[in-house]
Amino acid sequence: MKRAIRRFVSTLTGPKKYIFFAVLALICIVSICIGIYTQFFYKYSDTDPLMLGINIGSKKTAEEIDILKADFNNLFTNSIIINSENVRVDRIESSKDLVYTGYNLLNEDENFYTVNAQIPILNIDTEQAKKINAEIKTEFYDTANNVMRRTEGNTVYSVTYASFVNEDVLSLVVKSSLKEAGKAEKVTIKTYCYSLPEKRILSLEDVLNYSDILTVKGLTLESIQTTINDEIKKAYNNAKIIAADYGTLYERDLESEIYKVENTTNFFLTQDGYIYLVYAYGNNDYTNEMDIIIF
């Protein structure tokens, strides 16, 4: 190899020799600059080391996943986090973020209700985005207004949200808490994953296949289903143990079809490439119980 290189270099004469060494020096300089940028300045170097443009999430231990689960409520900052250099979309309000607080309801009657609701709007000028906004308004804004009309009992209602853009995928997750006198707290989670270029809602399988996330994370649909089954069974057993000491807790139906990958509708992709599956039982019952599975 060394002889071949020496032979090649010896054939370079005159201007060709200077051009070769100039190009070689330029390649070395560019490589060093990229290395320095990746090491010290590229904020997603841990999860996107090749700077491909989408974070896929580095592998985490079970303990680290548990920390992410415990930190779930801290995701709801009523703001959007964007991991993309070029988000191209037609906005309804050009001066506002892609997702912003469209309704900020803060009202209290010490006898009947307390409302603290930050309700988001997708600032995207497409029919699908407008349908999402209409759903959010009906589910959260209208509920807040109904609470503020109450003249009996005492009700506490809150709404918060979080939003992320990972390359071309926008995720929005909205959480509400409703506590009515004499009833258990009801916590709901509503999520949307929206393809910016395709202008459509994505299914869980769409997101899992996005930019080959399955391959990079070493996952298959079968392994994901196995993990879901194992995690829900573990939560079921833990709830049984706690209930034995402290009374009845929400009982999961291990045979329910909601745990199938194809039926999972509450999920979102964070800016650092982690996929959260959320089974929020308060969506249908008066409970704050939920199971969170993270890949």
C-alpha positions, 0 to 999 in steps of 0.5 A, spaced: 500 500 500 505 504 501 509 503 495 503 504 491 502 511 494 509 513 493 508 511 486 502 515 485 505 521 488 511 520 484 507 521 478 504 527 480 509 533 477 508 540 476 501 544 478 498 537 479 502 535 485 500 542 488 493 541 487 493 534 490 496 536 496 492 542 496 486 538 496 488 533 501 490 539 506 483 541 505 480 534 506 484 534 513 481 541 515 474 540 513 474 533 517 477 536 523 472 542 523 466 537 523 469 533 528 470 539 533 463 541 531 460 534 533 464 534 539 463 541 542 457 544 538 452 539 535 447 539 541 444 532 538 451 529 537 449 523 543 443 521 539 445 523 532 452 522 531 452 522 523 448 528 523 443 525 519 438 530 521 433 526 525 435 524 532 433 516 534 434 516 541 441 513 544 439 506 548 438 507 555 438 502 561 432 500 564 433 505 570 434 511 565 427 509 562 424 509 569 427 516 570 424 518 563 417 515 566 418 519 572 419 525 569 413 525 564 409 530 567 415 535 567 415 535 559 408 539 559 412 546 559 406 549 554 411 550 549 414 547 542 421 544 542 424 543 535 430 539 532 430 541 525 434 546 521 428 547 516 421 547 518 417 549 512 410 550 513 404 555 511 403 558 518 396 561 519 399 566 524 406 568 521 409 571 527 407 565 532 410 559 533 408 552 530 404 550 536 402 556 541 397 557 547 391 559 543 387 559 549 389 561 556 384 560 561 385 562 568 379 563 572 377 561 579 370 562 584 372 560 591 365 556 592 365 552 585 371 552 581 378 553 579 380 553 572 387 553 569 388 551 562 393 552 557 390 550 550 394 549 544 393 551 537 397 548 531 399 554 527 399 550 520 394 552 514 392 545 512 385 542 513 388 536 517 391 541 522 384 545 522 381 539 524 386 537 529 384 544 532 377 543 532 378 537 536 382 540 541 377 546 542 371 541 543 375 537 548 379 542 552 376 549 551 369 547 551 370 543 557 373 549 561 368 553 559 362 548 562 366 548 568 366 555 569 359 555 569 358 550 574 354 553 581 354 547 585 360 542 588 367 544 587 371 542 581 378 543 579 380 543 571 387 544 568 390 543 561 397 543 559 401 541 553 408 539 550 410 539 543 416 537 539 418 537 532 423 531 530 425 533 522 419 532 519 414 529 524 410 534 529 408 531 535 403 534 540 401 531 547 395 535 551 394 533 558 388 535 562 386 533 569 379 534 572 377 533 579 370 534 581 367 533 588 366 526 590 369 523 584 376 520 583 381 525 579 380 524 571 387 525 567 386 524 560 392 524 555 391 526 547 396 526 542 397 527 535 403 525 530 403 530 524 407 529 518 409 536 516 410 534 508 405 529 507 400 534 511 397 528 515 396 524 521 401 518 522 399 512 525 404 508 530 407 504 525 408 510 520 412 513 526 416 507 528 418 506 520 420 513 520 427 514 518 428 506 519 427 508 527 426 500 528 432 498 525 437 503 528 434 502 535 434 494 534 426 493 534 421 489 531 413 490 531 414 483 535 419 485 540 415 492 541 408 488 542 412 483 547 415 489 551 408 492 551 405 486 554 410 485 559 410 492 562 402 492 562 402 485 566 408 488 571 403 494 572 397 490 573 401 485 578 404 492 582 397 494 582 394 488 585 400 488 591 398 496 592 391 494 592 392 489 598 395 494 602 391 500 601 385 499 597 382 498 590 386 501 585 384 501 577 385 494 574 387 493 567 384 488 563 390 484 560 386 481 554 384 488 552 385 490 545 388 497 546 394 494 548 395 491 541 401 496 537 396 497 531 390 499 536 395 504 540 393 511 539 396 515 544 404 516 542 409 521 541 416 522 538 420 527 542 425 531 539 431 527 542 428 521 538 424 517 544 417 514 542 412 514 548 406 510 548 401 512 553 395 508 556 391 513 559 385 510 563 382 516 565 380 517 557 375 513 559 374 512 566 375 517 572 382 515 574 389 518 574 392 511 572 396 511 566 402 506 563 408 509 559 412 505 555 418 508 552 423 506 546 
